[in-house]
Amino acid sequence: MKGTIVKCMEDLVIEKFGAGKWKESLEKAGIPEGRTFTAFCDVEETEFTRIMTGVAEVTYLSMEQVMEAFGE
């Protein structure tokens, strides 16, 4: 999948919860510090799933709630 999906998730988390929660999400997902996502980079689906799980953990939302927020 293209990085634009991850970039949109990043924008959502930062807007709703702050940059600190995005950083925490990446840490929970095991993403190396300093990793950036661009619109045209390739991201493995498993990596994105780990990021979504990290977002759910640090925001105290269910995975369903995270997906709904992302869909909007």
Distance bins in CASP14 RR format, pairs under 12 A and 6 or more apart:
PFRMAT RR
TARGET T0000
AUTHOR 0000-0000-0000
RMODE 2
METHOD distances of the structure
MODEL  1
1 7 0 0 0 0 0 1 0 0 0 0 0
1 8 0 0 0 0 0 1 0 0 0 0 0
1 9 0 0 0 0 0 1 0 0 0 0 0
1 37 0 0 0 0 0 1 0 0 0 0 0
1 39 0 0 0 0 0 1 0 0 0 0 0
1 40 0 0 0 0 0 1 0 0 0 0 0
1 41 0 0 0 0 1 0 0 0 0 0 0
1 42 1 0 0 1 0 0 0 0 0 0 0
1 43 1 0 1 0 0 0 0 0 0 0 0
1 44 1 0 0 1 0 0 0 0 0 0 0
1 45 1 0 1 0 0 0 0 0 0 0 0
1 46 0 0 0 0 0 1 0 0 0 0 0
1 47 0 0 0 0 1 0 0 0 0 0 0
1 48 1 0 0 1 0 0 0 0 0 0 0
1 49 0 0 0 0 0 1 0 0 0 0 0
1 51 0 0 0 0 0 1 0 0 0 0 0
1 52 0 0 0 0 0 1 0 0 0 0 0
2 8 0 0 0 0 0 1 0 0 0 0 0
2 37 0 0 0 0 1 0 0 0 0 0 0
2 38 0 0 0 0 1 0 0 0 0 0 0
2 39 1 0 0 1 0 0 0 0 0 0 0
2 40 1 0 0 1 0 0 0 0 0 0 0
2 41 1 0 0 1 0 0 0 0 0 0 0
2 42 1 0 0 1 0 0 0 0 0 0 0
2 43 1 0 0 1 0 0 0 0 0 0 0
2 44 0 0 0 0 0 1 0 0 0 0 0
2 45 0 0 0 0 0 1 0 0 0 0 0
2 48 0 0 0 0 0 1 0 0 0 0 0
3 9 0 0 0 0 1 0 0 0 0 0 0
3 10 0 0 0 0 1 0 0 0 0 0 0
3 11 0 0 0 0 0 1 0 0 0 0 0
3 35 0 0 0 0 0 1 0 0 0 0 0
3 36 0 0 0 0 1 0 0 0 0 0 0
3 37 1 0 1 0 0 0 0 0 0 0 0
3 38 1 0 0 1 0 0 0 0 0 0 0
3 39 1 0 0 1 0 0 0 0 0 0 0
3 40 1 0 0 1 0 0 0 0 0 0 0
3 41 1 0 1 0 0 0 0 0 0 0 0
3 42 1 0 0 1 0 0 0 0 0 0 0
3 43 1 0 1 0 0 0 0 0 0 0 0
3 44 0 0 0 0 0 1 0 0 0 0 0
3 45 0 0 0 0 0 1 0 0 0 0 0
3 47 0 0 0 0 1 0 0 0 0 0 0
3 48 0 0 0 0 1 0 0 0 0 0 0
3 51 0 0 0 0 0 1 0 0 0 0 0
4 10 0 0 0 0 0 1 0 0 0 0 0
4 11 0 0 0 0 0 1 0 0 0 0 0
4 37 0 0 0 0 1 0 0 0 0 0 0
4 38 0 0 0 0 1 0 0 0 0 0 0
4 39 1 0 1 0 0 0 0 0 0 0 0
4 40 1 0 0 1 0 0 0 0 0 0 0
4 41 0 0 0 0 1 0 0 0 0 0 0
4 42 0 0 0 0 0 1 0 0 0 0 0
4 43 0 0 0 0 1 0 0 0 0 0 0
4 48 0 0 0 0 0 1 0 0 0 0 0
5 11 0 0 0 0 0 1 0 0 0 0 0
5 12 0 0 0 0 0 1 0 0 0 0 0
5 37 0 0 0 0 1 0 0 0 0 0 0
5 38 0 0 0 0 0 1 0 0 0 0 0
5 39 0 0 0 0 1 0 0 0 0 0 0
5 40 0 0 0 0 0 1 0 0 0 0 0
5 41 0 0 0 0 0 1 0 0 0 0 0
5 42 0 0 0 0 0 1 0 0 0 0 0
5 43 1 0 0 1 0 0 0 0 0 0 0
5 44 0 0 0 0 0 1 0 0 0 0 0
5 45 0 0 0 0 1 0 0 0 0 0 0
5 47 0 0 0 0 0 1 0 0 0 0 0
5 48 1 0 0 1 0 0 0 0 0 0 0
5 49 0 0 0 0 0 1 0 0 0 0 0
5 51 0 0 0 0 1 0 0 0 0 0 0
5 52 0 0 0 0 0 1 0 0 0 0 0
5 70 0 0 0 0 1 0 0 0 0 0 0
5 71 0 0 0 0 0 1 0 0 0 0 0
6 12 0 0 0 0 0 1 0 0 0 0 0
6 13 0 0 0 0 0 1 0 0 0 0 0
6 22 0 0 0 0 0 1 0 0 0 0 0
6 25 0 0 0 0 0 1 0 0 0 0 0
6 26 0 0 0 0 1 0 0 0 0 0 0
6 29 0 0 0 0 0 1 0 0 0 0 0
6 31 0 0 0 0 1 0 0 0 0 0 0
6 35 0 0 0 0 1 0 0 0 0 0 0
6 36 0 0 0 0 1 0 0 0 0 0 0
6 37 1 0 1 0 0 0 0 0 0 0 0
6 38 0 0 0 0 1 0 0 0 0 0 0
6 39 0 0 0 0 1 0 0 0 0 0 0
6 40 0 0 0 0 0 1 0 0 0 0 0
6 41 0 0 0 0 1 0 0 0 0 0 0
6 42 0 0 0 0 0 1 0 0 0 0 0
6 43 1 0 1 0 0 0 0 0 0 0 0
6 44 0 0 0 0 0 1 0 0 0 0 0
6 45 0 0 0 0 0 1 0 0 0 0 0
6 47 0 0 0 0 1 0 0 0 0 0 0
6 48 1 0 0 1 0 0 0 0 0 0 0
6 49 0 0 0 0 0 1 0 0 0 0 0
6 50 0 0 0 0 0 1 0 0 0 0 0
6 51 1 0 0 1 0 0 0 0 0 0 0
6 52 0 0 0 0 1 0 0 0 0 0 0
6 55 0 0 0 0 0 1 0 0 0 0 0
6 70 0 0 0 0 0 1 0 0 0 0 0
7 13 0 0 0 0 0 1 0 0 0 0 0
7 14 0 0 0 0 0 1 0 0 0 0 0
7 22 0 0 0 0 0 1 0 0 0 0 0
7 36 0 0 0 0 1 0 0 0 0 0 0
7 37 1 0 1 0 0 0 0 0 0 0 0
7 38 1 0 0 1 0 0 0 0 0 0 0
7 39 1 0 1 0 0 0 0 0 0 0 0
7 40 0 0 0 0 1 0 0 0 0 0 0
7 41 0 0 0 0 1 0 0 0 0 0 0
7 43 0 0 0 0 1 0 0 0 0 0 0
7 48 0 0 0 0 0 1 0 0 0 0 0
7 51 0 0 0 0 0 1 0 0 0 0 0
7 70 0 0 0 0 0 1 0 0 0 0 0
8 14 0 0 0 0 0 1 0 0 0 0 0
8 15 0 0 0 0 0 1 0 0 0 0 0
8 37 0 0 0 0 1 0 0 0 0 0 0
8 39 0 0 0 0 1 0 0 0 0 0 0
8 43 0 0 0 0 0 1 0 0 0 0 0
8 48 0 0 0 0 0 1 0 0 0 0 0
8 51 0 0 0 0 0 1 0 0 0 0 0
8 52 0 0 0 0 0 1 0 0 0 0 0
8 69 0 0 0 0 0 1 0 0 0 0 0
8 70 1 0 0 1 0 0 0 0 0 0 0
8 71 0 0 0 0 1 0 0 0 0 0 0
8 72 0 0 0 0 0 1 0 0 0 0 0
9 15 0 0 0 0 0 1 0 0 0 0 0
9 16 0 0 0 0 0 1 0 0 0 0 0
9 17 0 0 0 0 0 1 0 0 0 0 0
9 21 0 0 0 0 0 1 0 0 0 0 0
9 22 0 0 0 0 1 0 0 0 0 0 0
9 25 0 0 0 0 1 0 0 0 0 0 0
9 26 0 0 0 0 0 1 0 0 0 0 0
9 29 0 0 0 0 0 1 0 0 0 0 0
9 31 0 0 0 0 0 1 0 0 0 0 0
9 37 0 0 0 0 1 0 0 0 0 0 0
9 43 0 0 0 0 0 1 0 0 0 0 0
9 47 0 0 0 0 0 1 0 0 0 0 0
9 48 1 0 0 1 0 0 0 0 0 0 0
9 49 0 0 0 0 0 1 0 0 0 0 0
9 50 0 0 0 0 0 1 0 0 0 0 0
9 51 1 0 0 1 0 0 0 0 0 0 0
9 52 1 0 0 1 0 0 0 0 0 0 0
9 53 0 0 0 0 0 1 0 0 0 0 0
9 54 0 0 0 0 0 1 0 0 0 0 0
9 55 1 0 0 1 0 0 0 0 0 0 0
9 56 0 0 0 0 0 1 0 0 0 0 0
9 59 0 0 0 0 0 1 0 0 0 0 0
9 66 0 0 0 0 1 0 0 0 0 0 0
9 67 0 0 0 0 0 1 0 0 0 0 0
9 69 0 0 0 0 1 0 0 0 0 0 0
9 70 1 0 0 1 0 0 0 0 0 0 0
9 71 0 0 0 0 0 1 0 0 0 0 0
10 16 0 0 0 0 0 1 0 0 0 0 0
10 17 0 0 0 0 0 1 0 0 0 0 0
10 18 0 0 0 0 0 1 0 0 0 0 0
10 19 0 0 0 0 1 0 0 0 0 0 0
10 20 0 0 0 0 0 1 0 0 0 0 0
10 21 0 0 0 0 0 1 0 0 0 0 0
10 22 1 0 1 0 0 0 0 0 0 0 0
10 23 0 0 0 0 0 1 0 0 0 0 0
10 25 0 0 0 0 1 0 0 0 0 0 0
10 26 0 0 0 0 1 0 0 0 0 0 0
10 29 0 0 0 0 0 1 0 0 0 0 0
10 31 0 0 0 0 0 1 0 0 0 0 0
10 35 0 0 0 0 0 1 0 0 0 0 0
10 36 0 0 0 0 1 0 0 0 0 0 0
10 37 1 0 0 1 0 0 0 0 0 0 0
10 38 0 0 0 0 0 1 0 0 0 0 0
10 39 0 0 0 0 0 1 0 0 0 0 0
10 43 0 0 0 0 0 1 0 0 0 0 0
10 48 0 0 0 0 0 1 0 0 0 0 0
10 51 0 0 0 0 1 0 0 0 0 0 0
10 52 0 0 0 0 0 1 0 0 0 0 0
10 55 0 0 0 0 1 0 0 0 0 0 0
10 70 0 0 0 0 0 1 0 0 0 0 0
11 17 0 0 0 0 0 1 0 0 0 0 0
11 18 0 0 0 0 0 1 0 0 0 0 0
11 19 0 0 0 0 0 1 0 0 0 0 0
11 22 0 0 0 0 1 0 0 0 0 0 0
11 37 0 0 0 0 0 1 0 0 0 0 0
11 39 0 0 0 0 0 1 0 0 0 0 0
11 69 0 0 0 0 0 1 0 0 0 0 0
11 70 0 0 0 0 0 1 0 0 0 0 0
12 18 0 0 0 0 0 1 0 0 0 0 0
12 21 0 0 0 0 0 1 0 0 0 0 0
12 22 0 0 0 0 1 0 0 0 0 0 0
12 25 0 0 0 0 0 1 0 0 0 0 0
12 51 0 0 0 0 0 1 0 0 0 0 0
12 52 0 0 0 0 0 1 0 0 0 0 0
12 55 0 0 0 0 1 0 0 0 0 0 0
12 59 0 0 0 0 0 1 0 0 0 0 0
12 61 0 0 0 0 0 1 0 0 0 0 0
12 65 0 0 0 0 0 1 0 0 0 0 0
12 66 0 0 0 0 1 0 0 0 0 0 0
12 67 0 0 0 0 0 1 0 0 0 0 0
12 68 0 0 0 0 0 1 0 0 0 0 0
12 69 1 0 0 1 0 0 0 0 0 0 0
12 70 1 0 0 1 0 0 0 0 0 0 0
12 71 0 0 0 0 1 0 0 0 0 0 0
12 72 0 0 0 0 1 0 0 0 0 0 0
13 19 0 0 0 0 1 0 0 0 0 0 0
13 20 0 0 0 0 1 0 0 0 0 0 0
13 21 1 0 1 0 0 0 0 0 0 0 0
13 22 1 0 1 0 0 0 0 0 0 0 0
13 23 0 0 0 0 1 0 0 0 0 0 0
13 24 0 0 0 0 1 0 0 0 0 0 0
13 25 1 0 0 1 0 0 0 0 0 0 0
13 26 0 0 0 0 1 0 0 0 0 0 0
13 28 0 0 0 0 0 1 0 0 0 0 0
13 29 0 0 0 0 0 1 0 0 0 0 0
13 51 0 0 0 0 1 0 0 0 0 0 0
13 52 0 0 0 0 0 1 0 0 0 0 0
13 54 0 0 0 0 1 0 0 0 0 0 0
13 55 1 0 1 0 0 0 0 0 0 0 0
13 56 0 0 0 0 0 1 0 0 0 0 0
13 57 0 0 0 0 0 1 0 0 0 0 0
13 58 0 0 0 0 1 0 0 0 0 0 0
13 59 1 0 0 1 0 0 0 0 0 0 0
13 61 0 0 0 0 0 1 0 0 0 0 0
13 66 0 0 0 0 1 0 0 0 0 0 0
13 69 0 0 0 0 1 0 0 0 0 0 0
13 70 0 0 0 0 1 0 0 0 0 0 0
14 20 0 0 0 0 1 0 0 0 0 0 0
14 21 1 0 0 1 0 0 0 0 0 0 0
14 22 1 0 1 0 0 0 0 0 0 0 0
14 23 0 0 0 0 1 0 0 0 0 0 0
14 24 0 0 0 0 0 1 0 0 0 0 0
14 25 0 0 0 0 0 1 0 0 0 0 0
14 26 0 0 0 0 0 1 0 0 0 0 0
14 55 0 0 0 0 0 1 0 0 0 0 0
14 59 0 0 0 0 0 1 0 0 0 0 0
15 21 0 0 0 0 0 1 0 0 0 0 0
15 22 0 0 0 0 1 0 0 0 0 0 0
15 69 0 0 0 0 0 1 0 0 0 0 0
15 70 0 0 0 0 0 1 0 0 0 0 0
15 72 0 0 0 0 0 1 0 0 0 0 0
16 22 0 0 0 0 0 1 0 0 0 0 0
16 25 0 0 0 0 0 1 0 0 0 0 0
16 55 0 0 0 0 0 1 0 0 0 0 0
16 58 0 0 0 0 0 1 0 0 0 0 0
16 59 1 0 0 1 0 0 0 0 0 0 0
16 61 0 0 0 0 1 0 0 0 0 0 0
16 65 0 0 0 0 0 1 0 0 0 0 0
16 66 0 0 0 0 0 1 0 0 0 0 0
16 69 1 0 0 1 0 0 0 0 0 0 0
16 70 0 0 0 0 0 1 0 0 0 0 0
16 72 0 0 0 0 0 1 0 0 0 0 0
17 23 0 0 0 0 0 1 0 0 0 0 0
17 24 0 0 0 0 1 0 0 0 0 0 0
17 25 0 0 0 0 1 0 0 0 0 0 0
17 54 0 0 0 0 0 1 0 0 0 0 0
17 55 0 0 0 0 1 0 0 0 0 0 0
17 56 0 0 0 0 0 1 0 0 0 0 0
17 58 1 0 0 1 0 0 0 0 0 0 0
17 59 1 0 1 0 0 0 0 0 0 0 0
17 60 0 0 0 0 1 0 0 0 0 0 0
17 61 0 0 0 0 1 0 0 0 0 0 0
17 66 0 0 0 0 0 1 0 0 0 0 0
17 69 0 0 0 0 0 1 0 0 0 0 0
18 24 0 0 0 0 1 0 0 0 0 0 0
18 25 0 0 0 0 0 1 0 0 0 0 0
18 55 0 0 0 0 0 1 0 0 0 0 0
18 58 0 0 0 0 0 1 0 0 0 0 0
18 59 0 0 0 0 1 0 0 0 0 0 0
19 25 0 0 0 0 0 1 0 0 0 0 0
19 26 0 0 0 0 0 1 0 0 0 0 0
19 58 0 0 0 0 0 1 0 0 0 0 0
20 26 0 0 0 0 1 0 0 0 0 0 0
20 27 0 0 0 0 1 0 0 0 0 0 0
20 28 0 0 0 0 0 1 0 0 0 0 0
20 55 0 0 0 0 0 1 0 0 0 0 0
20 58 0 0 0 0 1 0 0 0 0 0 0
20 59 0 0 0 0 0 1 0 0 0 0 0
21 27 0 0 0 0 0 1 0 0 0 0 0
21 28 0 0 0 0 0 1 0 0 0 0 0
21 54 0 0 0 0 1 0 0 0 0 0 0
21 55 1 0 0 1 0 0 0 0 0 0 0
21 56 0 0 0 0 0 1 0 0 0 0 0
21 57 0 0 0 0 0 1 0 0 0 0 0
21 58 1 0 1 0 0 0 0 0 0 0 0
21 59 1 0 0 1 0 0 0 0 0 0 0
21 60 0 0 0 0 0 1 0 0 0 0 0
21 61 0 0 0 0 0 1 0 0 0 0 0
21 66 0 0 0 0 0 1 0 0 0 0 0
22 28 0 0 0 0 0 1 0 0 0 0 0
22 29 0 0 0 0 0 1 0 0 0 0 0
22 31 0 0 0 0 0 1 0 0 0 0 0
22 34 0 0 0 0 0 1 0 0 0 0 0
22 35 0 0 0 0 0 1 0 0 0 0 0
22 36 0 0 0 0 0 1 0 0 0 0 0
22 37 0 0 0 0 0 1 0 0 0 0 0
22 51 0 0 0 0 1 0 0 0 0 0 0
22 54 0 0 0 0 0 1 0 0 0 0 0
22 55 0 0 0 0 1 0 0 0 0 0 0
22 58 0 0 0 0 1 0 0 0 0 0 0
22 59 0 0 0 0 0 1 0 0 0 0 0
23 29 0 0 0 0 0 1 0 0 0 0 0
23 30 0 0 0 0 0 1 0 0 0 0 0
23 31 0 0 0 0 1 0 0 0 0 0 0
23 33 0 0 0 0 1 0 0 0 0 0 0
23 34 0 0 0 0 1 0 0 0 0 0 0
23 35 0 0 0 0 0 1 0 0 0 0 0
23 51 0 0 0 0 0 1 0 0 0 0 0
23 54 0 0 0 0 0 1 0 0 0 0 0
23 55 0 0 0 0 0 1 0 0 0 0 0
23 58 0 0 0 0 1 0 0 0 0 0 0
24 30 0 0 0 0 0 1 0 0 0 0 0
24 31 0 0 0 0 0 1 0 0 0 0 0
24 33 0 0 0 0 0 1 0 0 0 0 0
24 51 0 0 0 0 0 1 0 0 0 0 0
24 54 1 0 0 1 0 0 0 0 0 0 0
24 55 0 0 0 0 1 0 0 0 0 0 0
24 56 0 0 0 0 0 1 0 0 0 0 0
24 57 0 0 0 0 1 0 0 0 0 0 0
24 58 1 0 1 0 0 0 0 0 0 0 0
24 59 0 0 0 0 1 0 0 0 0 0 0
24 60 0 0 0 0 0 1 0 0 0 0 0
25 31 0 0 0 0 1 0 0 0 0 0 0
25 48 0 0 0 0 0 1 0 0 0 0 0
25 50 0 0 0 0 1 0 0 0 0 0 0
25 51 1 0 0 1 0 0 0 0 0 0 0
25 52 0 0 0 0 1 0 0 0 0 0 0
25 53 0 0 0 0 1 0 0 0 0 0 0
25 54 1 0 1 0 0 0 0 0 0 0 0
25 55 1 0 1 0 0 0 0 0 0 0 0
25 56 0 0 0 0 1 0 0 0 0 0 0
25 57 1 0 0 1 0 0 0 0 0 0 0
25 58 1 0 1 0 0 0 0 0 0 0 0
25 59 1 0 0 1 0 0 0 0 0 0 0
25 61 0 0 0 0 0 1 0 0 0 0 0
25 66 0 0 0 0 1 0 0 0 0 0 0
26 32 0 0 0 0 1 0 0 0 0 0 0
26 33 1 0 0 1 0 0 0 0 0 0 0
26 34 0 0 0 0 1 0 0 0 0 0 0
26 35 1 0 0 1 0 0 0 0 0 0 0
26 36 0 0 0 0 0 1 0 0 0 0 0
26 37 0 0 0 0 1 0 0 0 0 0 0
26 47 0 0 0 0 0 1 0 0 0 0 0
26 48 0 0 0 0 0 1 0 0 0 0 0
26 50 0 0 0 0 1 0 0 0 0 0 0
26 51 1 0 0 1 0 0 0 0 0 0 0
26 52 0 0 0 0 0 1 0 0 0 0 0
26 53 0 0 0 0 0 1 0 0 0 0 0
26 54 1 0 0 1 0 0 0 0 0 0 0
26 55 0 0 0 0 1 0 0 0 0 0 0
26 57 0 0 0 0 0 1 0 0 0 0 0
26 58 0 0 0 0 1 0 0 0 0 0 0
27 33 1 0 0 1 0 0 0 0 0 0 0
27 34 0 0 0 0 0 1 0 0 0 0 0
27 35 0 0 0 0 0 1 0 0 0 0 0
27 50 0 0 0 0 0 1 0 0 0 0 0
27 51 0 0 0 0 0 1 0 0 0 0 0
27 54 0 0 0 0 1 0 0 0 0 0 0
27 55 0 0 0 0 0 1 0 0 0 0 0
27 57 0 0 0 0 0 1 0 0 0 0 0
27 58 0 0 0 0 1 0 0 0 0 0 0
28 50 0 0 0 0 1 0 0 0 0 0 0
28 51 0 0 0 0 1 0 0 0 0 0 0
28 52 0 0 0 0 0 1 0 0 0 0 0
28 53 1 0 0 1 0 0 0 0 0 0 0
28 54 1 1 0 0 0 0 0 0 0 0 0
28 55 0 0 0 0 1 0 0 0 0 0 0
28 56 0 0 0 0 1 0 0 0 0 0 0
28 57 1 0 1 0 0 0 0 0 0 0 0
28 58 1 0 0 1 0 0 0 0 0 0 0
28 59 0 0 0 0 0 1 0 0 0 0 0
29 35 0 0 0 0 1 0 0 0 0 0 0
29 37 0 0 0 0 0 1 0 0 0 0 0
29 43 0 0 0 0 0 1 0 0 0 0 0
29 44 0 0 0 0 0 1 0 0 0 0 0
29 46 0 0 0 0 0 1 0 0 0 0 0
29 47 1 0 0 1 0 0 0 0 0 0 0
29 48 0 0 0 0 1 0 0 0 0 0 0
29 49 0 0 0 0 1 0 0 0 0 0 0
29 50 1 1 0 0 0 0 0 0 0 0 0
29 51 1 0 1 0 0 0 0 0 0 0 0
29 52 0 0 0 0 1 0 0 0 0 0 0
29 53 1 0 0 1 0 0 0 0 0 0 0
29 54 1 0 1 0 0 0 0 0 0 0 0
29 55 0 0 0 0 1 0 0 0 0 0 0
29 56 0 0 0 0 0 1 0 0 0 0 0
29 57 0 0 0 0 1 0 0 0 0 0 0
29 58 0 0 0 0 1 0 0 0 0 0 0
30 46 0 0 0 0 0 1 0 0 0 0 0
30 47 0 0 0 0 1 0 0 0 0 0 0
30 50 1 0 0 1 0 0 0 0 0 0 0
30 51 0 0 0 0 1 0 0 0 0 0 0
30 53 0 0 0 0 0 1 0 0 0 0 0
30 54 0 0 0 0 1 0 0 0 0 0 0
30 57 0 0 0 0 0 1 0 0 0 0 0
31 37 0 0 0 0 1 0 0 0 0 0 0
31 43 0 0 0 0 0 1 0 0 0 0 0
31 44 0 0 0 0 0 1 0 0 0 0 0
31 46 0 0 0 0 0 1 0 0 0 0 0
31 47 1 0 0 1 0 0 0 0 0 0 0
31 48 0 0 0 0 0 1 0 0 0 0 0
31 50 1 0 0 1 0 0 0 0 0 0 0
31 51 1 0 0 1 0 0 0 0 0 0 0
31 52 0 0 0 0 0 1 0 0 0 0 0
31 53 0 0 0 0 0 1 0 0 0 0 0
31 54 0 0 0 0 1 0 0 0 0 0 0
31 55 0 0 0 0 0 1 0 0 0 0 0
32 47 0 0 0 0 0 1 0 0 0 0 0
35 41 0 0 0 0 1 0 0 0 0 0 0
35 43 0 0 0 0 0 1 0 0 0 0 0
35 47 0 0 0 0 1 0 0 0 0 0 0
35 51 0 0 0 0 0 1 0 0 0 0 0
36 43 0 0 0 0 0 1 0 0 0 0 0
37 43 1 0 0 1 0 0 0 0 0 0 0
37 44 0 0 0 0 0 1 0 0 0 0 0
37 47 0 0 0 0 1 0 0 0 0 0 0
37 48 0 0 0 0 1 0 0 0 0 0 0
37 51 0 0 0 0 1 0 0 0 0 0 0
41 47 0 0 0 0 0 1 0 0 0 0 0
41 48 0 0 0 0 0 1 0 0 0 0 0
42 48 0 0 0 0 0 1 0 0 0 0 0
43 49 0 0 0 0 0 1 0 0 0 0 0
43 50 0 0 0 0 0 1 0 0 0 0 0
43 51 0 0 0 0 1 0 0 0 0 0 0
43 52 0 0 0 0 0 1 0 0 0 0 0
44 50 0 0 0 0 1 0 0 0 0 0 0
44 51 0 0 0 0 0 1 0 0 0 0 0
45 51 0 0 0 0 0 1 0 0 0 0 0
45 52 0 0 0 0 0 1 0 0 0 0 0
46 52 0 0 0 0 0 1 0 0 0 0 0
46 53 0 0 0 0 0 1 0 0 0 0 0
47 53 0 0 0 0 0 1 0 0 0 0 0
47 54 0 0 0 0 0 1 0 0 0 0 0
48 54 0 0 0 0 0 1 0 0 0 0 0
48 55 0 0 0 0 0 1 0 0 0 0 0
48 66 0 0 0 0 0 1 0 0 0 0 0
48 67 0 0 0 0 0 1 0 0 0 0 0
48 70 0 0 0 0 0 1 0 0 0 0 0
49 55 0 0 0 0 0 1 0 0 0 0 0
49 56 0 0 0 0 0 1 0 0 0 0 0
49 63 0 0 0 0 1 0 0 0 0 0 0
49 66 0 0 0 0 0 1 0 0 0 0 0
49 67 0 0 0 0 0 1 0 0 0 0 0
50 56 0 0 0 0 0 1 0 0 0 0 0
50 57 0 0 0 0 0 1 0 0 0 0 0
50 63 0 0 0 0 0 1 0 0 0 0 0
51 57 0 0 0 0 0 1 0 0 0 0 0
51 58 0 0 0 0 0 1 0 0 0 0 0
51 63 0 0 0 0 0 1 0 0 0 0 0
51 66 0 0 0 0 1 0 0 0 0 0 0
51 70 0 0 0 0 0 1 0 0 0 0 0
52 58 0 0 0 0 0 1 0 0 0 0 0
52 59 0 0 0 0 0 1 0 0 0 0 0
52 61 0 0 0 0 0 1 0 0 0 0 0
52 62 0 0 0 0 0 1 0 0 0 0 0
52 63 1 0 0 1 0 0 0 0 0 0 0
52 64 0 0 0 0 0 1 0 0 0 0 0
52 65 0 0 0 0 0 1 0 0 0 0 0
52 66 1 0 1 0 0 0 0 0 0 0 0
52 67 1 0 0 1 0 0 0 0 0 0 0
52 68 0 0 0 0 0 1 0 0 0 0 0
52 69 0 0 0 0 0 1 0 0 0 0 0
52 70 1 0 0 1 0 0 0 0 0 0 0
52 71 0 0 0 0 0 1 0 0 0 0 0
53 59 0 0 0 0 0 1 0 0 0 0 0
53 61 0 0 0 0 0 1 0 0 0 0 0
53 62 0 0 0 0 0 1 0 0 0 0 0
53 63 1 0 0 1 0 0 0 0 0 0 0
53 66 0 0 0 0 1 0 0 0 0 0 0
53 67 0 0 0 0 0 1 0 0 0 0 0
54 60 0 0 0 0 0 1 0 0 0 0 0
54 61 0 0 0 0 0 1 0 0 0 0 0
54 63 0 0 0 0 1 0 0 0 0 0 0
54 66 0 0 0 0 1 0 0 0 0 0 0
55 61 1 0 0 1 0 0 0 0 0 0 0
55 62 0 0 0 0 0 1 0 0 0 0 0
55 63 0 0 0 0 1 0 0 0 0 0 0
55 65 0 0 0 0 1 0 0 0 0 0 0
55 66 1 0 1 0 0 0 0 0 0 0 0
55 67 0 0 0 0 1 0 0 0 0 0 0
55 69 0 0 0 0 1 0 0 0 0 0 0
55 70 0 0 0 0 1 0 0 0 0 0 0
56 62 1 0 0 1 0 0 0 0 0 0 0
56 63 1 0 1 0 0 0 0 0 0 0 0
56 64 0 0 0 0 1 0 0 0 0 0 0
56 65 1 0 0 1 0 0 0 0 0 0 0
56 66 1 0 1 0 0 0 0 0 0 0 0
56 67 0 0 0 0 1 0 0 0 0 0 0
56 68 0 0 0 0 0 1 0 0 0 0 0
56 69 0 0 0 0 0 1 0 0 0 0 0
56 70 0 0 0 0 0 1 0 0 0 0 0
57 63 0 0 0 0 1 0 0 0 0 0 0
57 66 0 0 0 0 1 0 0 0 0 0 0
58 66 0 0 0 0 0 1 0 0 0 0 0
59 65 0 0 0 0 1 0 0 0 0 0 0
59 66 1 0 0 1 0 0 0 0 0 0 0
59 69 0 0 0 0 1 0 0 0 0 0 0
59 70 0 0 0 0 0 1 0 0 0 0 0
60 66 0 0 0 0 0 1 0 0 0 0 0
61 67 0 0 0 0 1 0 0 0 0 0 0
61 68 0 0 0 0 1 0 0 0 0 0 0
61 69 1 0 0 1 0 0 0 0 0 0 0
61 70 0 0 0 0 0 1 0 0 0 0 0
62 68 0 0 0 0 1 0 0 0 0 0 0
62 69 0 0 0 0 0 1 0 0 0 0 0
63 69 0 0 0 0 0 1 0 0 0 0 0
63 70 0 0 0 0 0 1 0 0 0 0 0
64 70 0 0 0 0 0 1 0 0 0 0 0
64 71 0 0 0 0 0 1 0 0 0 0 0
65 71 0 0 0 0 0 1 0 0 0 0 0
65 72 0 0 0 0 0 1 0 0 0 0 0
66 72 0 0 0 0 0 1 0 0 0 0 0
END
